[in-house]
Amino acid sequence: MKSNAVLLTALASALLSAAPAVALAQTQAASTTQANELGSPDKEFVQAASMSSSTEIDASKLASKQSQDKDVKNFAHHMMVDHTKLTLQLKMAAPHGVTVPKDNSDTAVLDSLKGLKGKEFDTAYIQKVGVEGHKQAVEAFQKEAQEGQNADLKKAAQKALPTIQQHLKMAQDLAAKKGVQ
């Protein structure tokens, strides 16, 4: 009986001394949650990067159906593969609690391509998605790499930037080869 009393006293003492630690842990969890709120540059980057990749993937799916040109189809396939990987990397870099939009393609770009076929499609796809889309993406990734406030997103942007720049070069080369202004 005496050992039970000693055990209960020790347990009560341990619980009472742990209470400040629990309160501190809750305070730390709350401040961590607040820290996960992204600043404006990081929010803009997540939105721009996810829209860029989503648009690229959806437009490339259209290209696989609506283009008759082997070079355009190869470029589109390459973009689908790379942008799927980039989307996964962005999701992994995003802080806990930050949602990376999944299907937020630029509908204006996609709608402008949907009614086109053959060379007409190829020209619009190369201009709007290949060249212009990658110019905008390079700008967004450079801005995050230089000005980002979230270390993980900044690092992800720095890591992905060479790939996005290579995509722009590929698009410019394809445009030159196909005579697209």
C-alpha positions in Angstrom: 0.0 0.0 0.0 2.8 2.4 0.9 4.5 1.6 -2.4 1.3 2.5 -4.3 1.2 5.8 -2.4 4.8 6.6 -3.3 4.1 5.6 -6.9 1.0 7.8 -7.1 2.9 10.7 -5.6 5.7 10.3 -8.1 3.2 10.1 -11.0 1.3 13.2 -9.8 4.6 15.0 -9.5 5.7 14.0 -13.0 2.4 15.1 -14.5 2.4 18.5 -12.7 6.0 19.1 -13.9 5.1 18.1 -17.4 2.2 20.6 -17.6 4.4 23.6 -18.5 6.2 21.5 -21.2 2.8 20.6 -22.7 1.8 24.2 -22.7 5.1 25.1 -24.3 4.7 22.4 -27.0 1.2 23.7 -27.8 2.5 27.3 -28.1 5.4 26.1 -30.3 2.9 24.1 -32.5 0.7 27.2 -32.8 3.7 29.4 -33.8 4.9 26.8 -36.3 1.4 26.7 -37.8 1.5 30.5 -38.1 5.0 30.3 -39.6 3.6 28.0 -42.3 1.5 30.8 -43.6 3.3 31.8 -46.7 4.3 35.4 -47.5 3.1 37.0 -50.6 6.1 36.2 -52.9 5.9 32.5 -51.9 2.1 32.3 -52.4 2.4 33.9 -55.8 5.1 31.4 -56.8 3.1 28.4 -55.7 0.2 29.7 -57.7 2.3 30.6 -60.8 4.3 27.4 -60.8 1.4 25.1 -60.3 -0.6 26.9 -63.1 2.4 26.8 -65.4 2.8 23.1 -65.0 -0.9 22.3 -65.1 -1.3 24.3 -68.3 1.8 22.7 -69.8 0.5 19.2 -69.1 -3.0 19.8 -70.3 -1.8 21.7 -73.5 0.6 18.9 -74.2 -2.2 16.3 -74.0 -4.0 18.4 -76.6 -0.9 18.4 -78.7 -0.7 14.7 -78.7 -4.2 14.6 -80.2 -4.3 17.7 -82.4 -0.9 18.0 -83.8 0.3 16.0 -86.9 3.9 17.1 -86.4 6.4 14.7 -85.0 8.6 17.4 -83.5 5.7 19.1 -81.8 4.5 15.8 -80.4 8.0 14.9 -79.1 8.3 18.4 -77.4 4.8 17.9 -75.9 5.7 14.5 -74.5 8.9 15.9 -73.0 6.9 18.7 -71.4 4.3 16.3 -69.9 7.0 14.2 -68.3 9.1 17.0 -66.9 6.2 19.1 -65.7 4.6 16.1 -63.9 8.0 15.7 -62.1 8.1 19.5 -61.4 4.6 19.4 -59.9 5.6 16.6 -57.5 8.7 18.5 -56.5 6.7 21.6 -55.8 4.2 19.6 -53.7 7.1 18.0 -51.7 8.7 21.5 -51.1 5.5 23.2 -50.0 5.2 23.5 -46.2 2.7 21.4 -44.3 -0.7 22.8 -44.6 0.0 24.6 -47.9 -2.1 23.2 -50.8 -0.5 23.2 -54.2 -3.4 23.5 -56.7 -3.8 20.4 -58.8 -5.9 21.4 -61.8 -5.5 25.1 -62.2 -4.6 25.4 -65.8 -4.9 28.7 -67.6 -8.3 28.0 -69.3 -7.9 31.0 -71.7 -4.8 29.4 -73.2 -6.4 25.9 -73.4 -9.6 27.3 -74.9 -7.6 29.1 -77.5 -6.0 25.8 -78.6 -9.0 23.5 -78.4 -10.6 24.4 -81.8 -7.3 24.3 -83.7 -5.8 21.4 -85.6 -2.6 20.6 -87.6 -0.2 23.5 -88.4 -2.6 26.1 -87.0 -2.5 24.2 -83.6 1.2 23.8 -83.8 1.9 27.5 -84.3 -0.4 28.5 -81.4 0.9 25.8 -79.1 4.5 26.7 -79.8 3.9 30.4 -79.3 1.5 30.4 -76.3 2.6 27.4 -74.4 6.1 26.7 -75.5 7.7 30.1 -75.7 5.4 32.5 -73.8 4.5 30.0 -71.1 8.1 29.2 -70.4 9.1 32.9 -70.4 6.6 33.5 -67.7 7.7 30.3 -65.8 11.4 31.3 -66.0 10.4 34.7 -64.6 8.4 33.2 -61.7 11.1 30.6 -60.8 13.9 33.3 -61.0 11.9 35.6 -58.7 11.3 32.8 -56.1 14.9 31.7 -56.3 16.0 35.3 -55.5 13.3 36.7 -53.3 11.5 33.7 -51.8 11.0 33.7 -48.1 10.3 30.0 -47.6 13.6 28.1 -47.7 12.2 24.9 -49.1 10.3 26.6 -51.9 13.3 28.8 -52.7 15.5 25.8 -52.9 12.9 24.0 -55.1 12.8 27.0 -57.5 16.6 27.1 -57.7 16.7 23.4 -58.4 14.0 23.5 -61.1 15.1 26.8 -62.8 17.7 25.1 -65.1 15.0 22.7 -66.4 12.5 25.5 -67.0 15.3 27.5 -68.8 16.1 24.4 -70.9 12.4 24.1 -71.8 12.4 27.7 -73.0 15.4 27.1 -75.2 13.8 23.9 -76.6 10.6 25.9 -77.4 12.6 28.7 -79.0 14.5 26.2 -81.1 11.3 24.4 -82.1 9.8 27.8 -83.1 12.8 28.6 -85.2 12.7 25.2 -86.9 9.0 25.5 -87.7 9.1 29.2 -88.7 6.9 30.4 -85.8 7.4 34.0 -84.8 
